[in-house]
Amino acid sequence: MTRPSASESSRRELFRGAAATVAAGVVLGGAGAASASASAPAGKRSAAEGRLKQSVCRWCYGKISLDDLCSAAVGMGLVGIDLLGPADFETLKKHGLVCTMVGSGKLTDGLCDPQFHKASIESAAAAIEATSKEGWKNVICFSGNRRGIDDKVGMDNCVKALKEIVPIAEKANVILNMELLNSKVDHADYMCDNSKWGVELVKRVGSDNFKLLYDIYHMQIMEGDVIRTIERDHAAFGHYHTGGNPGRNELDDTQELNYKAIARAIADTNDDVFFAHEFIPTRDPLTSLAEAVDLCIV
């Protein structure tokens, strides 16, 4: 496996922390010393003007305190923050926000490998319980790395584990979302690295409480054809992440994806999903976020 970039290492650490907070209540994500404006930069529209329920991933803004990020999110019209754990829920609620995706499990050690089933199931169950208690919607999970396991066997292993977890999610009215990640650049050996495999897994599990987190950045790297895939398979997608490609940076003219068109395609599905920004800002973080939010208002 190739060594992950600094940003991907931070993301993995955040997932580990998010899972740990479910059980231990440890503060997740590390608030930094930088402060943030409580409103979007002048001239930018509010996400509330559009059809998409926009949010933002916490781990991309580690130098900004969660409290300040929440204030900025409210000013931009975002509905919540992605990838947090229970220790942060009170801060979110203070600002009238929701956790649009609650963390659970480990990215590399997931459901495709039976040796990780017990830990993954316990982590997901705890996250589902915490999410349901707040009346919120989404919990993340991962296929994990192949480690030599054939993709067909890995799918069988995932189905077996999910048949234990999904009834818990159904009872709690929570959706478990397995993230699609690229294995070409950022997550070598990750099994759920293409939409075809993921959609087939959703069909085999056969529950409205198990879907995919369709990460646009990751799937652009692996397969492209983003809008056609969304139009065809959107019923299997419970959540979306953004990110410019190449580089996973701002959603601007330095990258190849047309996010205005992609946002419109997702909005046109009329699905009740969150659209979370997960890019690494290279300029002023909150200005870049406000620009992305404005771009995706459709």
C-alpha positions as CSV (number, residue, x, y, z in Angstrom):
1,M,0.0,0.0,0.0
2,T,1.3,3.4,-0.9
3,R,2.0,5.9,1.8
4,P,-1.1,8.2,2.3
5,S,-0.8,11.9,1.8
6,A,-0.9,14.2,4.8
7,S,-4.5,15.0,4.2
8,E,-5.6,11.4,3.8
9,S,-3.7,10.5,7.0
10,S,-5.6,13.2,8.8
11,R,-8.9,11.8,7.4
12,R,-8.0,8.3,8.6
13,E,-7.2,9.7,12.1
14,L,-10.5,11.5,12.1
15,F,-12.4,8.4,11.3
16,R,-10.5,6.5,14.1
17,G,-11.3,9.4,16.5
18,A,-15.0,9.5,15.4
19,A,-15.4,5.8,16.1
20,A,-13.7,6.2,19.5
21,T,-15.9,9.1,20.6
22,V,-19.0,6.9,20.2
23,A,-17.7,4.6,22.9
24,A,-15.5,6.9,25.0
25,G,-16.7,10.5,24.4
26,V,-13.3,11.8,23.5
27,V,-13.2,15.1,21.7
28,L,-12.7,14.5,18.0
29,G,-11.1,16.4,15.2
30,G,-8.8,18.8,17.1
31,A,-9.9,22.4,17.3
32,G,-7.1,24.7,16.2
33,A,-6.2,28.3,17.2
34,A,-7.5,30.0,14.1
35,S,-10.8,31.8,14.4
36,A,-13.5,32.1,11.7
37,S,-16.0,34.6,10.6
38,A,-19.6,33.8,11.6
39,S,-21.0,34.5,8.2
40,A,-20.2,33.9,4.6
41,P,-18.0,36.4,2.8
42,A,-19.8,39.4,1.4
43,G,-21.6,38.8,-1.9
44,K,-22.0,35.0,-1.5
45,R,-25.5,33.5,-1.5
46,S,-26.8,31.2,1.2
47,A,-27.1,27.5,0.5
48,A,-30.6,27.7,1.8
49,E,-31.6,29.4,-1.5
50,G,-30.9,26.1,-3.4
51,R,-32.4,22.6,-3.6
52,L,-29.4,20.8,-2.1
53,K,-28.9,20.3,1.6
54,Q,-25.2,21.4,1.8
55,S,-22.8,20.6,4.6
56,V,-19.1,20.4,5.2
57,C,-16.6,17.8,6.4
58,R,-15.0,18.7,9.7
59,W,-11.5,17.2,9.0
60,C,-10.8,19.6,6.2
61,Y,-10.8,22.5,8.6
62,G,-8.7,21.3,11.5
63,K,-7.1,24.7,12.2
64,I,-10.5,26.2,12.8
65,S,-12.3,25.4,16.0
66,L,-15.5,23.5,15.6
67,D,-17.5,26.3,17.3
68,D,-16.2,28.8,14.7
69,L,-16.7,26.4,11.9
70,C,-20.3,25.9,13.0
71,S,-20.8,29.7,13.1
72,A,-19.5,30.0,9.6
73,A,-21.6,27.1,8.4
74,V,-24.7,28.8,9.7
75,G,-23.8,32.0,7.9
76,M,-23.4,30.1,4.6
77,G,-26.8,28.3,5.0
78,L,-25.3,24.9,5.6
79,V,-27.4,22.4,7.4
80,G,-24.7,20.6,9.3
81,I,-21.2,19.2,9.6
82,D,-20.0,15.8,8.4
83,L,-17.8,13.2,10.1
84,L,-18.1,13.9,13.8
85,G,-18.8,11.9,16.9
86,P,-21.0,12.3,20.0
87,A,-18.5,14.4,21.9
88,D,-19.2,17.2,19.3
89,F,-23.0,16.9,19.1
90,E,-23.7,19.5,21.8
91,T,-21.7,22.1,19.9
92,L,-23.6,21.3,16.7
93,K,-26.9,21.6,18.4
94,K,-26.0,24.9,20.0
95,H,-25.8,26.3,16.5
96,G,-28.9,24.6,15.2
97,L,-26.9,22.2,13.0
98,V,-27.0,18.4,12.6
99,C,-24.2,15.9,12.1
100,T,-24.8,15.0,8.5
101,M,-22.6,11.9,8.7
102,V,-21.6,10.3,12.0
103,G,-18.2,8.4,12.1
104,S,-17.8,4.7,12.8
105,G,-15.2,2.0,12.1
106,K,-11.8,2.1,10.5
107,L,-11.2,2.9,6.9
108,T,-8.6,0.2,6.2
109,D,-10.0,-2.5,8.6
110,G,-13.6,-3.0,7.4
111,L,-16.3,-5.3,6.5
112,C,-14.7,-7.2,3.6
113,D,-12.3,-9.0,6.0
114,P,-14.0,-11.3,8.7
115,Q,-11.2,-10.6,11.2
116,F,-12.6,-7.1,11.6
117,H,-16.3,-7.9,11.7
118,K,-16.7,-7.9,15.5
119,A,-15.0,-4.5,15.9
120,S,-16.8,-3.0,12.9
121,I,-20.2,-4.2,13.9
122,E,-19.8,-2.9,17.5
123,S,-18.6,0.5,16.3
124,A,-21.4,0.8,13.8
125,A,-24.0,-0.3,16.3
126,A,-22.8,2.3,18.9
127,A,-22.8,5.1,16.2
128,I,-26.3,4.1,15.1
129,E,-27.6,4.3,18.6
130,A,-26.0,7.7,19.2
131,T,-27.3,9.0,15.8
132,S,-30.8,7.8,16.5
133,K,-30.9,9.4,19.9
134,E,-30.5,12.8,18.2
135,G,-33.0,12.0,15.5
136,W,-30.3,12.2,12.8
137,K,-29.9,10.2,9.7
138,N,-26.5,8.9,8.6
139,V,-23.6,6.7,9.9
140,I,-20.6,5.9,7.8
141,C,-19.0,2.4,7.3
142,F,-16.1,1.0,5.1
143,S,-15.4,-2.1,3.1
144,G,-11.8,-1.9,4.3
145,N,-8.7,-3.1,2.4
146,R,-8.6,-6.4,0.4
147,R,-5.5,-7.9,1.9
148,G,-5.6,-10.5,-0.9
149,I,-9.3,-11.2,-0.6
150,D,-11.1,-11.7,-3.9
151,D,-13.8,-9.0,-4.6
152,K,-16.5,-11.6,-4.8
153,V,-15.5,-13.2,-1.5
154,G,-15.2,-9.7,0.0
155,M,-18.7,-8.9,-1.1
156,D,-20.0,-12.1,0.5
157,N,-18.1,-11.1,3.7
158,C,-19.6,-7.6,3.6
159,V,-23.1,-9.0,3.1
160,K,-22.7,-11.3,6.1
161,A,-21.6,-8.5,8.4
162,L,-24.2,-6.0,7.1
163,K,-27.0,-8.6,7.7
164,E,-26.1,-8.2,11.4
165,I,-25.8,-4.4,11.4
166,V,-28.6,-3.3,9.0
167,P,-31.5,-4.6,11.2
168,I,-30.1,-2.3,14.0
169,A,-30.2,0.6,11.6
170,E,-33.7,-0.2,10.4
171,K,-35.0,-0.3,13.9
172,A,-33.3,3.0,14.7
173,N,-34.4,4.7,11.4
174,V,-30.8,5.4,10.5
175,I,-29.0,4.8,7.2
176,L,-25.6,3.1,7.1
177,N,-23.5,4.4,4.2
178,M,-20.5,2.6,2.8
179,E,-18.1,5.1,1.3
180,L,-16.8,4.7,-2.3
181,L,-13.1,5.6,-2.3
182,N,-10.4,5.5,-4.9
183,S,-7.7,2.8,-4.7
184,K,-5.6,4.5,-7.4
185,V,-4.3,7.6,-5.6
186,D,-5.3,7.8,-2.0
187,H,-6.5,4.4,-0.6
188,A,-4.5,1.6,-2.2
189,D,-6.1,-1.8,-1.8
190,Y,-9.5,-0.4,-0.6
191,M,-12.2,-2.8,-1.9
192,C,-15.3,-0.6,-2.4
193,D,-13.5,1.4,-5.1
194,N,-16.1,1.4,-7.9
195,S,-19.8,2.1,-8.1
196,K,-20.6,-1.2,-9.9
197,W,-19.3,-3.2,-7.0
198,G,-21.0,-0.9,-4.5
199,V,-24.4,-0.9,-6.2
200,E,-24.4,-4.7,-6.4
201,L,-23.7,-4.8,-2.6
202,V,-26.6,-2.5,-2.0
203,K,-28.9,-4.8,-4.1
204,R,-27.7,-7.9,-2.2
205,V,-28.3,-6.3,1.2
206,G,-31.7,-5.2,0.1
207,S,-32.6,-2.6,2.6
208,D,-33.4,1.2,2.3
209,N,-31.2,1.5,5.5
210,F,-28.0,0.6,3.6
211,K,-26.7,2.8,0.9
212,L,-23.4,4.2,-0.6
213,L,-21.6,7.4,0.1
214,Y,-20.9,8.5,-3.4
215,D,-17.7,10.5,-3.2
216,I,-17.4,12.5,-6.5
217,Y,-13.7,13.2,-6.2
218,H,-12.9,9.5,-5.6
219,M,-15.2,8.2,-8.4
220,Q,-13.9,10.7,-10.9
221,I,-10.4,9.2,-10.4
222,M,-11.7,5.6,-10.6
223,E,-14.3,5.7,-13.4
224,G,-15.5,9.2,-14.3
225,D,-18.9,9.4,-16.0
226,V,-20.2,11.0,-12.8
227,I,-23.5,12.5,-13.9
228,R,-24.6,9.4,-15.9
229,T,-23.8,7.3,-12.9
230,I,-25.8,9.5,-10.5
231,E,-28.8,9.5,-12.9
232,R,-28.7,5.8,-13.2
233,D,-27.8,4.6,-9.7
234,H,-28.9,7.5,-7.4
235,A,-31.3,5.2,-5.5
236,A,-28.3,3.4,-4.1
237,F,-26.6,6.7,-3.0
238,G,-27.5,8.0,0.4
239,H,-24.9,10.8,0.6
240,Y,-22.5,12.8,-1.5
241,H,-19.0,14.3,-1.0
242,T,-17.3,16.9,-3.2
243,G,-13.7,17.6,-4.0
244,G,-11.8,19.0,-7.0
245,N,-9.8,16.7,-9.2
246,P,-6.9,16.6,-9.5
247,G,-5.6,17.5,-6.1
248,R,-8.8,17.3,-4.0
249,N,-8.8,21.1,-3.7
250,E,-11.2,23.9,-4.4
251,L,-14.2,23.5,-6.8
252,D,-12.8,26.0,-9.2
253,D,-11.3,26.3,-12.7
254,T,-8.1,24.5,-11.6
255,Q,-9.9,21.2,-11.7
256,E,-11.8,19.1,-14.3
257,L,-15.2,18.5,-12.8
258,N,-18.2,20.7,-13.6
259,Y,-19.7,21.0,-10.1
260,K,-22.6,23.2,-11.2
261,A,-23.8,20.5,-13.5
262,I,-23.2,17.7,-11.0
263,A,-25.1,19.6,-8.3
264,R,-28.0,20.1,-10.6
265,A,-28.0,16.4,-11.5
266,I,-28.2,15.4,-7.8
267,A,-30.9,18.0,-7.1
268,D,-32.9,16.7,-10.0
269,T,-33.1,13.2,-8.5
270,N,-35.2,14.8,-5.7
271,D,-33.6,12.4,-3.2
272,D,-33.5,13.4,0.4
273,V,-29.7,13.4,0.8
274,F,-26.9,15.6,2.1
275,F,-24.3,17.1,-0.2
276,A,-21.1,17.6,1.9
277,H,-18.0,19.5,0.8
278,E,-14.8,17.5,1.4
279,F,-12.0,19.4,-0.3
280,I,-8.7,20.7,1.1
281,P,-8.6,24.5,0.8
282,T,-5.4,25.9,-0.6
283,R,-6.5,29.6,0.0
284,D,-8.4,31.2,2.8
285,P,-10.4,28.2,4.0
286,L,-13.8,29.8,4.6
287,T,-13.6,32.0,1.5
288,S,-13.0,28.8,-0.5
289,L,-15.9,27.0,1.2
290,A,-18.3,30.0,0.6
291,E,-17.3,29.9,-3.1
292,A,-18.0,26.2,-3.3
293,V,-21.3,26.6,-1.6
294,D,-22.3,29.4,-3.9
295,L,-21.3,27.3,-7.0
296,C,-23.5,24.4,-5.9
297,I,-26.6,26.4,-5.3
298,V,-29.0,25.1,-7.9
